[in-house]
Amino acid sequence: MNKVNYRVFPIILIYMFVTEFLLKILEQFLSQTTSSLIFTALHILICISLIYLLRSNFKDDLNHLFRSFKAIYIIPIFVVLDLAYQIIIQNIIPANPSNQSGLEKGVHSSGSIGVLILFILIAITGPIVEEVIFQYFIQHTLLKGFLSRFNLNRKAIAIISIVITTILFMIFHINKLRDIQNISFLQYSDLIFFAIIYEYSDDNLMYPILMHIILNIIGFISIL
């Protein structure tokens, strides 16, 4: 990653508001279809805005990705590791998080337009925006920037950043209190693989984004 761009912060705040509150507000005044279309359009706009603000970062990371042989095998390896971990953790903790249950219900109860909207949010805009927030902004910009002020070696900074980022990413996916009560939120502990691959790739955002997209497409197909 090249220089830090703090202009993404207000866009991140807008995304948090849109994700957590806007759809419920819209549905009080508009139909579910209209609300969903507005919600999706805003997600796409936020995604495009972040890509534009970080265009030099994205360009550099893509160029490095295409020049690196490492991407050919590292991303598939991490995808397989993540899927294997998910299978293990789901057998240990059988309860589904409310986020996952809601997604499955949404896919099964939606028409073709609804499924397309969900696919755009889950497989395209979601991974890009979430990786910008948690890997670029939190892990790279905030945590590494803050921890580098102390007398810590690079390994310690990396480990602390990975752990804290993963915890925050897990909290972001908790929808209801019962996710904590039945410890189903621990199924999101596989999010640590995004932080690890980001660190392993020397903070190249393309690695976790592509990994996230692949995993979400696999997950989306599995519930159709």
Contacts in CASP RR format, 6 or more apart in sequence:
PFRMAT RR
TARGET T0000
AUTHOR 0000-0000-0000
METHOD contacts of the structure
MODEL  1
MNKVNYRVFPIILIYMFVTEFLLKILEQFLSQTTSSLIFTALHILICISL
IYLLRSNFKDDLNHLFRSFKAIYIIPIFVVLDLAYQIIIQNIIPANPSNQ
SGLEKGVHSSGSIGVLILFILIAITGPIVEEVIFQYFIQHTLLKGFLSRF
NLNRKAIAIISIVITTILFMIFHINKLRDIQNISFLQYSDLIFFAIIYEY
SDDNLMYPILMHIILNIIGFISIL
1 57 0 8 1.000
1 60 0 8 1.000
1 61 0 8 1.000
1 136 0 8 1.000
1 140 0 8 1.000
1 203 0 8 1.000
1 204 0 8 1.000
1 205 0 8 1.000
2 56 0 8 1.000
2 57 0 8 1.000
2 60 0 8 1.000
4 140 0 8 1.000
4 141 0 8 1.000
5 53 0 8 1.000
5 54 0 8 1.000
5 57 0 8 1.000
6 141 0 8 1.000
7 53 0 8 1.000
8 50 0 8 1.000
8 53 0 8 1.000
8 54 0 8 1.000
8 132 0 8 1.000
8 136 0 8 1.000
8 137 0 8 1.000
9 137 0 8 1.000
11 46 0 8 1.000
11 49 0 8 1.000
11 50 0 8 1.000
11 53 0 8 1.000
12 132 0 8 1.000
12 133 0 8 1.000
12 137 0 8 1.000
14 46 0 8 1.000
15 43 0 8 1.000
15 46 0 8 1.000
15 129 0 8 1.000
15 133 0 8 1.000
18 39 0 8 1.000
18 42 0 8 1.000
18 43 0 8 1.000
18 46 0 8 1.000
22 39 0 8 1.000
22 42 0 8 1.000
23 35 0 8 1.000
23 36 0 8 1.000
23 39 0 8 1.000
26 34 0 8 1.000
26 35 0 8 1.000
26 38 0 8 1.000
26 39 0 8 1.000
27 35 0 8 1.000
30 38 0 8 1.000
33 113 0 8 1.000
33 114 0 8 1.000
36 114 0 8 1.000
36 117 0 8 1.000
37 117 0 8 1.000
40 117 0 8 1.000
40 120 0 8 1.000
40 121 0 8 1.000
43 120 0 8 1.000
43 121 0 8 1.000
43 125 0 8 1.000
43 126 0 8 1.000
43 129 0 8 1.000
44 120 0 8 1.000
44 125 0 8 1.000
46 125 0 8 1.000
46 129 0 8 1.000
47 124 0 8 1.000
47 125 0 8 1.000
47 126 0 8 1.000
47 128 0 8 1.000
47 129 0 8 1.000
50 128 0 8 1.000
50 129 0 8 1.000
50 132 0 8 1.000
51 58 0 8 1.000
51 128 0 8 1.000
54 132 0 8 1.000
54 136 0 8 1.000
54 205 0 8 1.000
57 136 0 8 1.000
57 205 0 8 1.000
58 205 0 8 1.000
58 206 0 8 1.000
61 204 0 8 1.000
61 205 0 8 1.000
61 206 0 8 1.000
62 206 0 8 1.000
64 204 0 8 1.000
64 206 0 8 1.000
65 71 0 8 1.000
65 204 0 8 1.000
65 206 0 8 1.000
65 207 0 8 1.000
70 201 0 8 1.000
71 201 0 8 1.000
71 206 0 8 1.000
71 207 0 8 1.000
71 210 0 8 1.000
74 197 0 8 1.000
74 200 0 8 1.000
74 201 0 8 1.000
74 207 0 8 1.000
75 197 0 8 1.000
75 207 0 8 1.000
75 210 0 8 1.000
75 211 0 8 1.000
75 214 0 8 1.000
78 193 0 8 1.000
78 196 0 8 1.000
78 197 0 8 1.000
78 207 0 8 1.000
78 211 0 8 1.000
79 211 0 8 1.000
79 214 0 8 1.000
79 215 0 8 1.000
79 218 0 8 1.000
81 193 0 8 1.000
82 190 0 8 1.000
82 193 0 8 1.000
82 211 0 8 1.000
82 215 0 8 1.000
83 215 0 8 1.000
83 218 0 8 1.000
85 189 0 8 1.000
85 190 0 8 1.000
85 193 0 8 1.000
86 187 0 8 1.000
86 190 0 8 1.000
89 186 0 8 1.000
89 187 0 8 1.000
89 189 0 8 1.000
89 190 0 8 1.000
90 187 0 8 1.000
93 182 0 8 1.000
93 183 0 8 1.000
93 184 0 8 1.000
93 186 0 8 1.000
93 187 0 8 1.000
95 182 0 8 1.000
95 183 0 8 1.000
95 184 0 8 1.000
96 104 0 8 1.000
96 184 0 8 1.000
96 187 0 8 1.000
97 173 0 8 1.000
97 174 0 8 1.000
97 175 0 8 1.000
97 179 0 8 1.000
97 184 0 8 1.000
97 185 0 8 1.000
97 187 0 8 1.000
97 188 0 8 1.000
98 175 0 8 1.000
98 176 0 8 1.000
98 178 0 8 1.000
98 179 0 8 1.000
98 184 0 8 1.000
99 173 0 8 1.000
99 174 0 8 1.000
99 175 0 8 1.000
99 179 0 8 1.000
100 187 0 8 1.000
103 118 0 8 1.000
103 122 0 8 1.000
103 223 0 8 1.000
104 223 0 8 1.000
106 118 0 8 1.000
107 115 0 8 1.000
107 118 0 8 1.000
107 220 0 8 1.000
107 223 0 8 1.000
107 224 0 8 1.000
108 223 0 8 1.000
110 117 0 8 1.000
110 118 0 8 1.000
115 224 0 8 1.000
118 220 0 8 1.000
119 220 0 8 1.000
122 216 0 8 1.000
122 220 0 8 1.000
123 213 0 8 1.000
123 216 0 8 1.000
123 217 0 8 1.000
123 220 0 8 1.000
124 213 0 8 1.000
126 212 0 8 1.000
126 216 0 8 1.000
127 209 0 8 1.000
127 212 0 8 1.000
127 213 0 8 1.000
127 216 0 8 1.000
128 209 0 8 1.000
128 213 0 8 1.000
130 169 0 8 1.000
130 172 0 8 1.000
130 212 0 8 1.000
131 194 0 8 1.000
131 198 0 8 1.000
131 205 0 8 1.000
131 208 0 8 1.000
131 209 0 8 1.000
131 212 0 8 1.000
132 205 0 8 1.000
134 165 0 8 1.000
134 168 0 8 1.000
134 169 0 8 1.000
134 172 0 8 1.000
134 194 0 8 1.000
134 195 0 8 1.000
135 165 0 8 1.000
135 194 0 8 1.000
135 195 0 8 1.000
135 198 0 8 1.000
135 203 0 8 1.000
135 205 0 8 1.000
135 208 0 8 1.000
136 203 0 8 1.000
136 205 0 8 1.000
138 164 0 8 1.000
138 165 0 8 1.000
138 168 0 8 1.000
139 161 0 8 1.000
139 162 0 8 1.000
139 165 0 8 1.000
139 195 0 8 1.000
139 198 0 8 1.000
139 199 0 8 1.000
140 161 0 8 1.000
140 198 0 8 1.000
140 203 0 8 1.000
143 157 0 8 1.000
143 160 0 8 1.000
143 161 0 8 1.000
143 164 0 8 1.000
143 165 0 8 1.000
144 157 0 8 1.000
144 161 0 8 1.000
147 156 0 8 1.000
147 157 0 8 1.000
147 160 0 8 1.000
147 161 0 8 1.000
148 157 0 8 1.000
152 160 0 8 1.000
158 199 0 8 1.000
161 195 0 8 1.000
161 199 0 8 1.000
162 192 0 8 1.000
162 195 0 8 1.000
162 196 0 8 1.000
162 199 0 8 1.000
163 192 0 8 1.000
165 195 0 8 1.000
166 189 0 8 1.000
166 191 0 8 1.000
166 192 0 8 1.000
166 195 0 8 1.000
169 188 0 8 1.000
169 191 0 8 1.000
169 194 0 8 1.000
169 195 0 8 1.000
170 185 0 8 1.000
170 186 0 8 1.000
170 188 0 8 1.000
170 189 0 8 1.000
170 191 0 8 1.000
173 185 0 8 1.000
173 188 0 8 1.000
173 191 0 8 1.000
174 180 0 8 1.000
174 185 0 8 1.000
174 188 0 8 1.000
178 184 0 8 1.000
179 185 0 8 1.000
193 211 0 8 1.000
194 208 0 8 1.000
194 211 0 8 1.000
194 212 0 8 1.000
195 208 0 8 1.000
197 207 0 8 1.000
197 208 0 8 1.000
197 211 0 8 1.000
198 204 0 8 1.000
198 205 0 8 1.000
198 207 0 8 1.000
198 208 0 8 1.000
200 207 0 8 1.000
201 207 0 8 1.000
END
